[in-house]
Amino acid sequence: MNIEVALTIYVVFMVFSLIMSYIFGSKMIKKTGLFGPITIISSILTLLLGVFAIVGWFLYSWRVNEFMFFGGLVLGIVMLVISEAILIIMLFIRRKSMLNTYNSYIHPNN
């Protein structure tokens, strides 16, 4: 496999994990009304998917080049930290609207 293709798949998977964690978190907060536990679960989901991507990168890049190995490690860690921060910030920004949606389902007459 070409290095550019592998790097593209790596980055896309990290972005995909952020998107899926946000969708899961927002849907579950709207459904249950539990902000704290769902935010933690979404963060753990992003962390696990990011670790899976980093392990996949390790398995691929170790045979190719050690500079690619360490460069991918740094890229993965930076993307993982940034995606965790983005996820938590987005959930906190949208918290009020998600909880209002939950309250409108629970108390439709208000």
Residue pairs with C-beta under 8 A, 6 or more apart in sequence:
1 60
3 64
3 68
6 57
6 60
6 61
7 72
10 53
10 56
10 57
10 72
10 75
10 76
11 75
11 79
13 49
13 53
13 56
14 49
14 50
14 53
14 76
14 79
14 80
14 83
15 83
16 49
17 45
17 46
17 49
17 50
17 53
17 83
18 46
18 83
18 86
18 87
20 45
20 49
21 42
21 43
21 45
21 46
21 49
21 87
22 42
22 87
22 90
22 91
24 41
24 42
24 45
25 38
25 39
25 41
25 42
25 87
25 91
26 91
26 94
26 98
28 34
28 38
28 41
28 42
29 35
29 38
29 39
29 91
29 95
29 98
29 99
29 102
30 98
30 101
30 102
30 105
31 102
32 38
32 102
33 99
33 102
33 103
33 106
35 91
35 95
35 98
35 99
39 88
39 91
39 92
42 87
42 91
43 84
43 87
43 88
46 80
46 83
46 84
46 87
47 80
47 84
50 76
50 79
50 80
50 83
51 80
53 76
54 72
54 73
54 76
54 77
54 80
57 72
57 73
57 76
58 69
58 72
58 73
61 68
61 69
61 72
62 69
91 98
103 110
104 110
